[in-house]
């Protein structure tokens, strides 16, 4: 599973703050107006969005994403050490 990276600007929507979802994520997950998205978050700045009700599957996906992030960090460290 590929892992994508994107940045979003926080916007004001009425009296709330909002983020838009990346178009590729919306298309891949077939999200439409009124879709319900589950949110896990910690107060450390990490937010996870998902549609599945199967927490075991979500956990497996998160482990896969963490592995990809660790690979990216290692790759950046190797390049930095070569410079």
PDB file as gemmi writes it, atoms N, CA and C in Angstrom:
CRYST1    1.000    1.000    1.000  90.00  90.00  90.00 P 1                      
ATOM      1  N   UNK A   1       0.851  -1.179   0.000  1.00  0.00           N  
ATOM      2  CA  UNK A   1       0.000   0.000   0.000  1.00  0.00           C  
ATOM      3  C   UNK A   1       0.893   1.236   0.000  1.00  0.00           C  
ATOM      4  N   UNK A   2       0.718   2.103  -0.981  1.00  0.00           N  
ATOM      5  CA  UNK A   2       1.504   3.339  -0.976  1.00  0.00           C  
ATOM      6  C   UNK A   2       0.990   4.300   0.098  1.00  0.00           C  
ATOM      7  N   UNK A   3       1.879   5.129   0.588  1.00  0.00           N  
ATOM      8  CA  UNK A   3       1.512   6.145   1.573  1.00  0.00           C  
ATOM      9  C   UNK A   3       1.800   7.504   0.946  1.00  0.00           C  
ATOM     10  N   UNK A   4       0.832   8.376   0.984  1.00  0.00           N  
ATOM     11  CA  UNK A   4       0.951   9.687   0.369  1.00  0.00           C  
ATOM     12  C   UNK A   4       1.088  10.752   1.437  1.00  0.00           C  
ATOM     13  N   UNK A   5       1.644  11.864   1.051  1.00  0.00           N  
ATOM     14  CA  UNK A   5       1.856  12.979   1.973  1.00  0.00           C  
ATOM     15  C   UNK A   5       1.204  14.213   1.374  1.00  0.00           C  
ATOM     16  N   UNK A   6       0.580  15.015   2.214  1.00  0.00           N  
ATOM     17  CA  UNK A   6      -0.088  16.218   1.750  1.00  0.00           C  
ATOM     18  C   UNK A   6      -0.137  17.212   2.905  1.00  0.00           C  
ATOM     19  N   UNK A   7      -0.151  18.491   2.583  1.00  0.00           N  
ATOM     20  CA  UNK A   7      -0.357  19.479   3.641  1.00  0.00           C  
ATOM     21  C   UNK A   7      -1.683  20.172   3.380  1.00  0.00           C  
ATOM     22  N   UNK A   8      -2.310  20.602   4.429  1.00  0.00           N  
ATOM     23  CA  UNK A   8      -3.621  21.246   4.356  1.00  0.00           C  
ATOM     24  C   UNK A   8      -3.584  22.520   5.176  1.00  0.00           C  
ATOM     25  N   UNK A   9      -4.278  23.534   4.716  1.00  0.00           N  
ATOM     26  CA  UNK A   9      -4.386  24.784   5.451  1.00  0.00           C  
ATOM     27  C   UNK A   9      -5.694  24.768   6.246  1.00  0.00           C  
ATOM     28  N   UNK A  10      -5.610  25.103   7.512  1.00  0.00           N  
ATOM     29  CA  UNK A  10      -6.801  25.156   8.361  1.00  0.00           C  
ATOM     30  C   UNK A  10      -7.636  26.359   7.930  1.00  0.00           C  
ATOM     31  N   UNK A  11      -8.924  26.121   7.755  1.00  0.00           N  
ATOM     32  CA  UNK A  11      -9.845  27.168   7.314  1.00  0.00           C  
ATOM     33  C   UNK A  11     -10.936  27.378   8.358  1.00  0.00           C  
ATOM     34  N   UNK A  12     -11.568  28.526   8.296  1.00  0.00           N  
ATOM     35  CA  UNK A  12     -12.684  28.820   9.186  1.00  0.00           C  
ATOM     36  C   UNK A  12     -13.975  28.459   8.464  1.00  0.00           C  
ATOM     37  N   UNK A  13     -14.839  27.723   9.165  1.00  0.00           N  
ATOM     38  CA  UNK A  13     -16.149  27.361   8.627  1.00  0.00           C  
ATOM     39  C   UNK A  13     -17.175  27.678   9.714  1.00  0.00           C  
ATOM     40  N   UNK A  14     -17.816  28.816   9.594  1.00  0.00           N  
ATOM     41  CA  UNK A  14     -18.712  29.271  10.649  1.00  0.00           C  
ATOM     42  C   UNK A  14     -17.904  29.575  11.888  1.00  0.00           C  
ATOM     43  N   UNK A  15     -18.251  28.937  13.006  1.00  0.00           N  
ATOM     44  CA  UNK A  15     -17.491  29.152  14.242  1.00  0.00           C  
ATOM     45  C   UNK A  15     -16.518  27.988  14.505  1.00  0.00           C  
ATOM     46  N   UNK A  16     -16.318  27.148  13.485  1.00  0.00           N  
ATOM     47  CA  UNK A  16     -15.422  25.996  13.614  1.00  0.00           C  
ATOM     48  C   UNK A  16     -14.217  26.139  12.701  1.00  0.00           C  
ATOM     49  N   UNK A  17     -13.222  25.313  12.938  1.00  0.00           N  
ATOM     50  CA  UNK A  17     -12.073  25.212  12.045  1.00  0.00           C  
ATOM     51  C   UNK A  17     -12.246  23.943  11.223  1.00  0.00           C  
ATOM     52  N   UNK A  18     -11.770  23.965   9.973  1.00  0.00           N  
ATOM     53  CA  UNK A  18     -11.973  22.827   9.080  1.00  0.00           C  
ATOM     54  C   UNK A  18     -10.742  22.578   8.219  1.00  0.00           C  
ATOM     55  N   UNK A  19     -10.599  21.331   7.784  1.00  0.00           N  
ATOM     56  CA  UNK A  19      -9.571  20.924   6.826  1.00  0.00           C  
ATOM     57  C   UNK A  19     -10.273  20.267   5.651  1.00  0.00           C  
ATOM     58  N   UNK A  20      -9.747  20.479   4.452  1.00  0.00           N  
ATOM     59  CA  UNK A  20     -10.272  19.749   3.312  1.00  0.00           C  
ATOM     60  C   UNK A  20      -9.563  18.402   3.225  1.00  0.00           C  
ATOM     61  N   UNK A  21     -10.195  17.445   2.574  1.00  0.00           N  
ATOM     62  CA  UNK A  21      -9.596  16.129   2.385  1.00  0.00           C  
ATOM     63  C   UNK A  21      -8.922  16.081   1.017  1.00  0.00           C  
ATOM     64  N   UNK A  22      -7.788  15.395   0.918  1.00  0.00           N  
ATOM     65  CA  UNK A  22      -7.132  15.273  -0.382  1.00  0.00           C  
ATOM     66  C   UNK A  22      -8.045  14.563  -1.392  1.00  0.00           C  
ATOM     67  N   UNK A  23      -8.091  15.078  -2.613  1.00  0.00           N  
ATOM     68  CA  UNK A  23      -8.977  14.538  -3.649  1.00  0.00           C  
ATOM     69  C   UNK A  23      -8.731  13.048  -3.882  1.00  0.00           C  
ATOM     70  N   UNK A  24      -7.462  12.626  -3.896  1.00  0.00           N  
ATOM     71  CA  UNK A  24      -7.154  11.217  -4.137  1.00  0.00           C  
ATOM     72  C   UNK A  24      -7.741  10.340  -3.035  1.00  0.00           C  
ATOM     73  N   UNK A  25      -7.681  10.810  -1.783  1.00  0.00           N  
ATOM     74  CA  UNK A  25      -8.243  10.083  -0.650  1.00  0.00           C  
ATOM     75  C   UNK A  25      -9.762   9.976  -0.799  1.00  0.00           C  
ATOM     76  N   UNK A  26     -10.392  11.071  -1.177  1.00  0.00           N  
ATOM     77  CA  UNK A  26     -11.849  11.101  -1.351  1.00  0.00           C  
ATOM     78  C   UNK A  26     -12.278  10.120  -2.435  1.00  0.00           C  
ATOM     79  N   UNK A  27     -11.575  10.145  -3.561  1.00  0.00           N  
ATOM     80  CA  UNK A  27     -11.920   9.240  -4.665  1.00  0.00           C  
ATOM     81  C   UNK A  27     -11.672   7.789  -4.299  1.00  0.00           C  
ATOM     82  N   UNK A  28     -10.505   7.503  -3.711  1.00  0.00           N  
ATOM     83  CA  UNK A  28     -10.142   6.126  -3.368  1.00  0.00           C  
ATOM     84  C   UNK A  28     -11.103   5.531  -2.341  1.00  0.00           C  
ATOM     85  N   UNK A  29     -11.571   6.360  -1.422  1.00  0.00           N  
ATOM     86  CA  UNK A  29     -12.457   5.885  -0.353  1.00  0.00           C  
ATOM     87  C   UNK A  29     -13.935   6.099  -0.668  1.00  0.00           C  
ATOM     88  N   UNK A  30     -14.201   6.625  -1.865  1.00  0.00           N  
ATOM     89  CA  UNK A  30     -15.575   6.881  -2.320  1.00  0.00           C  
ATOM     90  C   UNK A  30     -16.364   7.695  -1.291  1.00  0.00           C  
ATOM     91  N   UNK A  31     -15.745   8.758  -0.817  1.00  0.00           N  
ATOM     92  CA  UNK A  31     -16.381   9.635   0.158  1.00  0.00           C  
ATOM     93  C   UNK A  31     -17.275  10.626  -0.576  1.00  0.00           C  
ATOM     94  N   UNK A  32     -18.476  10.779  -0.072  1.00  0.00           N  
ATOM     95  CA  UNK A  32     -19.435  11.719  -0.645  1.00  0.00           C  
ATOM     96  C   UNK A  32     -19.985  12.603   0.472  1.00  0.00           C  
ATOM     97  N   UNK A  33     -20.667  13.652   0.088  1.00  0.00           N  
ATOM     98  CA  UNK A  33     -21.326  14.508   1.070  1.00  0.00           C  
ATOM     99  C   UNK A  33     -22.219  13.630   1.943  1.00  0.00           C  
ATOM    100  N   UNK A  34     -22.071  13.764   3.250  1.00  0.00           N  
ATOM    101  CA  UNK A  34     -22.863  12.975   4.186  1.00  0.00           C  
ATOM    102  C   UNK A  34     -22.198  11.688   4.636  1.00  0.00           C  
ATOM    103  N   UNK A  35     -21.054  11.337   4.025  1.00  0.00           N  
ATOM    104  CA  UNK A  35     -20.330  10.134   4.446  1.00  0.00           C  
ATOM    105  C   UNK A  35     -19.882  10.286   5.896  1.00  0.00           C  
ATOM    106  N   UNK A  36     -19.849   9.186   6.614  1.00  0.00           N  
ATOM    107  CA  UNK A  36     -19.378   9.201   7.995  1.00  0.00           C  
ATOM    108  C   UNK A  36     -17.934   8.723   8.010  1.00  0.00           C  
ATOM    109  N   UNK A  37     -17.064   9.511   8.609  1.00  0.00           N  
ATOM    110  CA  UNK A  37     -15.653   9.193   8.727  1.00  0.00           C  
ATOM    111  C   UNK A  37     -15.320   9.112  10.218  1.00  0.00           C  
ATOM    112  N   UNK A  38     -14.677   8.026  10.614  1.00  0.00           N  
ATOM    113  CA  UNK A  38     -14.262   7.866  12.006  1.00  0.00           C  
ATOM    114  C   UNK A  38     -12.942   8.598  12.222  1.00  0.00           C  
ATOM    115  N   UNK A  39     -12.769   9.149  13.409  1.00  0.00           N  
ATOM    116  CA  UNK A  39     -11.573   9.924  13.724  1.00  0.00           C  
ATOM    117  C   UNK A  39     -10.967   9.424  15.033  1.00  0.00           C  
ATOM    118  N   UNK A  40      -9.673   9.120  14.961  1.00  0.00           N  
ATOM    119  CA  UNK A  40      -8.895   8.839  16.176  1.00  0.00           C  
ATOM    120  C   UNK A  40      -7.894   9.970  16.294  1.00  0.00           C  
ATOM    121  N   UNK A  41      -7.690  10.483  17.490  1.00  0.00           N  
ATOM    122  CA  UNK A  41      -6.709  11.550  17.647  1.00  0.00           C  
ATOM    123  C   UNK A  41      -6.148  11.556  19.051  1.00  0.00           C  
ATOM    124  N   UNK A  42      -4.930  12.043  19.124  1.00  0.00           N  
ATOM    125  CA  UNK A  42      -4.285  12.258  20.411  1.00  0.00           C  
ATOM    126  C   UNK A  42      -3.999  13.739  20.528  1.00  0.00           C  
ATOM    127  N   UNK A  43      -3.693  14.184  21.712  1.00  0.00           N  
ATOM    128  CA  UNK A  43      -3.421  15.605  21.923  1.00  0.00           C  
ATOM    129  C   UNK A  43      -1.985  15.956  21.562  1.00  0.00           C  
ATOM    130  N   UNK A  44      -1.292  15.007  20.912  1.00  0.00           N  
ATOM    131  CA  UNK A  44       0.076  15.233  20.469  1.00  0.00           C  
ATOM    132  C   UNK A  44       0.146  15.675  19.008  1.00  0.00           C  
ATOM    133  N   UNK A  45      -1.005  15.936  18.396  1.00  0.00           N  
ATOM    134  CA  UNK A  45      -1.020  16.442  17.027  1.00  0.00           C  
ATOM    135  C   UNK A  45      -1.203  15.379  15.963  1.00  0.00           C  
ATOM    136  N   UNK A  46      -1.554  14.146  16.341  1.00  0.00           N  
ATOM    137  CA  UNK A  46      -1.777  13.081  15.371  1.00  0.00           C  
ATOM    138  C   UNK A  46      -3.277  12.846  15.223  1.00  0.00           C  
ATOM    139  N   UNK A  47      -3.714  12.820  13.970  1.00  0.00           N  
ATOM    140  CA  UNK A  47      -5.128  12.636  13.643  1.00  0.00           C  
ATOM    141  C   UNK A  47      -5.214  11.523  12.607  1.00  0.00           C  
ATOM    142  N   UNK A  48      -6.089  10.545  12.826  1.00  0.00           N  
ATOM    143  CA  UNK A  48      -6.253   9.428  11.900  1.00  0.00           C  
ATOM    144  C   UNK A  48      -7.715   9.373  11.480  1.00  0.00           C  
ATOM    145  N   UNK A  49      -7.941   9.377  10.173  1.00  0.00           N  
ATOM    146  CA  UNK A  49      -9.290   9.272   9.619  1.00  0.00           C  
ATOM    147  C   UNK A  49      -9.451   7.900   8.995  1.00  0.00           C  
ATOM    148  N   UNK A  50     -10.606   7.268   9.172  1.00  0.00           N  
ATOM    149  CA  UNK A  50     -10.824   5.959   8.560  1.00  0.00           C  
ATOM    150  C   UNK A  50     -12.315   5.690   8.445  1.00  0.00           C  
ATOM    151  N   UNK A  51     -12.669   4.791   7.523  1.00  0.00           N  
ATOM    152  CA  UNK A  51     -14.067   4.435   7.319  1.00  0.00           C  
ATOM    153  C   UNK A  51     -14.432   3.093   7.932  1.00  0.00           C  
ATOM    154  N   UNK A  52     -13.461   2.221   8.074  1.00  0.00           N  
ATOM    155  CA  UNK A  52     -13.711   0.868   8.550  1.00  0.00           C  
ATOM    156  C   UNK A  52     -14.168   0.873  10.007  1.00  0.00           C  
ATOM    157  N   UNK A  53     -15.046  -0.050  10.326  1.00  0.00           N  
ATOM    158  CA  UNK A  53     -15.460  -0.249  11.724  1.00  0.00           C  
ATOM    159  C   UNK A  53     -14.605  -1.332  12.372  1.00  0.00           C  
ATOM    160  N   UNK A  54     -13.746  -1.973  11.571  1.00  0.00           N  
ATOM    161  CA  UNK A  54     -12.910  -3.072  12.029  1.00  0.00           C  
ATOM    162  C   UNK A  54     -11.582  -2.517  12.545  1.00  0.00           C  
ATOM    163  N   UNK A  55     -11.484  -2.352  13.850  1.00  0.00           N  
ATOM    164  CA  UNK A  55     -10.297  -1.741  14.443  1.00  0.00           C  
ATOM    165  C   UNK A  55      -9.040  -2.593  14.221  1.00  0.00           C  
ATOM    166  N   UNK A  56      -9.198  -3.902  14.082  1.00  0.00           N  
ATOM    167  CA  UNK A  56      -8.033  -4.755  13.817  1.00  0.00           C  
ATOM    168  C   UNK A  56      -7.430  -4.409  12.453  1.00  0.00           C  
ATOM    169  N   UNK A  57      -8.286  -4.235  11.450  1.00  0.00           N  
ATOM    170  CA  UNK A  57      -7.820  -3.858  10.114  1.00  0.00           C  
ATOM    171  C   UNK A  57      -7.199  -2.469  10.141  1.00  0.00           C  
ATOM    172  N   UNK A  58      -7.810  -1.534  10.838  1.00  0.00           N  
ATOM    173  CA  UNK A  58      -7.256  -0.179  10.957  1.00  0.00           C  
ATOM    174  C   UNK A  58      -5.877  -0.256  11.598  1.00  0.00           C  
ATOM    175  N   UNK A  59      -5.728  -1.063  12.636  1.00  0.00           N  
ATOM    176  CA  UNK A  59      -4.434  -1.235  13.297  1.00  0.00           C  
ATOM    177  C   UNK A  59      -3.380  -1.776  12.344  1.00  0.00           C  
ATOM    178  N   UNK A  60      -3.761  -2.752  11.511  1.00  0.00           N  
ATOM    179  CA  UNK A  60      -2.829  -3.316  10.531  1.00  0.00           C  
ATOM    180  C   UNK A  60      -2.382  -2.253   9.533  1.00  0.00           C  
ATOM    181  N   UNK A  61      -3.321  -1.435   9.067  1.00  0.00           N  
ATOM    182  CA  UNK A  61      -2.994  -0.363   8.130  1.00  0.00           C  
ATOM    183  C   UNK A  61      -2.065   0.665   8.779  1.00  0.00           C  
ATOM    184  N   UNK A  62      -2.338   0.983  10.044  1.00  0.00           N  
ATOM    185  CA  UNK A  62      -1.491   1.949  10.745  1.00  0.00           C  
ATOM    186  C   UNK A  62      -0.067   1.434  10.904  1.00  0.00           C  
ATOM    187  N   UNK A  63       0.077   0.147  11.196  1.00  0.00           N  
ATOM    188  CA  UNK A  63       1.417  -0.444  11.306  1.00  0.00           C  
ATOM    189  C   UNK A  63       2.134  -0.338   9.965  1.00  0.00           C  
ATOM    190  N   UNK A  64       1.421  -0.600   8.883  1.00  0.00           N  
ATOM    191  CA  UNK A  64       2.008  -0.490   7.546  1.00  0.00           C  
ATOM    192  C   UNK A  64       2.447   0.948   7.250  1.00  0.00           C  
ATOM    193  N   UNK A  65       1.618   1.907   7.636  1.00  0.00           N  
ATOM    194  CA  UNK A  65       1.958   3.324   7.424  1.00  0.00           C  
ATOM    195  C   UNK A  65       3.177   3.703   8.270  1.00  0.00           C  
ATOM    196  N   UNK A  66       3.220   3.249   9.507  1.00  0.00           N  
ATOM    197  CA  UNK A  66       4.372   3.534  10.376  1.00  0.00           C  
ATOM    198  C   UNK A  66       5.650   2.962   9.771  1.00  0.00           C  
ATOM    199  N   UNK A  67       5.568   1.750   9.241  1.00  0.00           N  
ATOM    200  CA  UNK A  67       6.737   1.139   8.590  1.00  0.00           C  
ATOM    201  C   UNK A  67       7.221   2.005   7.426  1.00  0.00           C  
ATOM    202  N   UNK A  68       6.289   2.519   6.625  1.00  0.00           N  
ATOM    203  CA  UNK A  68       6.655   3.367   5.477  1.00  0.00           C  
ATOM    204  C   UNK A  68       7.289   4.678   5.954  1.00  0.00           C  
ATOM    205  N   UNK A  69       6.761   5.241   7.040  1.00  0.00           N  
ATOM    206  CA  UNK A  69       7.330   6.478   7.588  1.00  0.00           C  
ATOM    207  C   UNK A  69       8.753   6.215   8.084  1.00  0.00           C  
ATOM    208  N   UNK A  70       8.959   5.090   8.766  1.00  0.00           N  
ATOM    209  CA  UNK A  70      10.295   4.747   9.257  1.00  0.00           C  
ATOM    210  C   UNK A  70      11.278   4.582   8.097  1.00  0.00           C  
ATOM    211  N   UNK A  71      10.835   3.968   6.987  1.00  0.00           N  
ATOM    212  CA  UNK A  71      11.686   3.824   5.800  1.00  0.00           C  
ATOM    213  C   UNK A  71      12.073   5.196   5.249  1.00  0.00           C  
ATOM    214  N   UNK A  72      11.096   6.095   5.217  1.00  0.00           N  
ATOM    215  CA  UNK A  72      11.343   7.442   4.695  1.00  0.00           C  
ATOM    216  C   UNK A  72      12.352   8.186   5.579  1.00  0.00           C  
ATOM    217  N   UNK A  73      12.206   8.069   6.891  1.00  0.00           N  
ATOM    218  CA  UNK A  73      13.131   8.724   7.826  1.00  0.00           C  
ATOM    219  C   UNK A  73      14.536   8.162   7.650  1.00  0.00           C  
ATOM    220  N   UNK A  74      14.644   6.843   7.555  1.00  0.00           N  
ATOM    221  CA  UNK A  74      15.957   6.209   7.365  1.00  0.00           C  
ATOM    222  C   UNK A  74      16.595   6.677   6.066  1.00  0.00           C  
ATOM    223  N   UNK A  75      15.794   6.761   5.007  1.00  0.00           N  
ATOM    224  CA  UNK A  75      16.295   7.200   3.704  1.00  0.00           C  
ATOM    225  C   UNK A  75      16.810   8.636   3.770  1.00  0.00           C  
ATOM    226  N   UNK A  76      16.072   9.500   4.462  1.00  0.00           N  
ATOM    227  CA  UNK A  76      16.508  10.894   4.624  1.00  0.00           C  
ATOM    228  C   UNK A  76      17.798  10.973   5.430  1.00  0.00           C  
ATOM    229  N   UNK A  77      17.918  10.130   6.475  1.00  0.00           N  
ATOM    230  CA  UNK A  77      19.121  10.124   7.299  1.00  0.00           C  
ATOM    231  C   UNK A  77      20.339   9.655   6.503  1.00  0.00           C  
ATOM    232  N   UNK A  78      20.151   8.655   5.659  1.00  0.00           N  
ATOM    233  CA  UNK A  78      21.253   8.154   4.839  1.00  0.00           C  
ATOM    234  C   UNK A  78      21.720   9.242   3.874  1.00  0.00           C  
ATOM    235  N   UNK A  79      20.776   9.933   3.229  1.00  0.00           N  
ATOM    236  CA  UNK A  79      21.141  11.033   2.304  1.00  0.00           C  
ATOM    237  C   UNK A  79      21.838  12.157   3.038  1.00  0.00           C  
ATOM    238  N   UNK A  80      21.348  12.492   4.239  1.00  0.00           N  
ATOM    239  CA  UNK A  80      21.952  13.588   5.015  1.00  0.00           C  
ATOM    240  C   UNK A  80      23.384  13.231   5.424  1.00  0.00           C  
ATOM    241  N   UNK A  81      23.623  11.963   5.748  1.00  0.00           N  
ATOM    242  CA  UNK A  81      24.955  11.533   6.148  1.00  0.00           C  
ATOM    243  C   UNK A  81      25.939  11.529   4.973  1.00  0.00           C  
ATOM    244  N   UNK A  82      25.436  11.355   3.753  1.00  0.00           N  
ATOM    245  CA  UNK A  82      26.293  11.360   2.565  1.00  0.00           C  
ATOM    246  C   UNK A  82      26.720  12.774   2.177  1.00  0.00           C  
ATOM    247  N   UNK A  83      25.922  13.755   2.579  1.00  0.00           N  
ATOM    248  CA  UNK A  83      26.201  15.152   2.201  1.00  0.00           C  
ATOM    249  C   UNK A  83      27.232  15.800   3.053  1.00  0.00           C  
TER     250      UNK A  83                                                      
END                                                                             
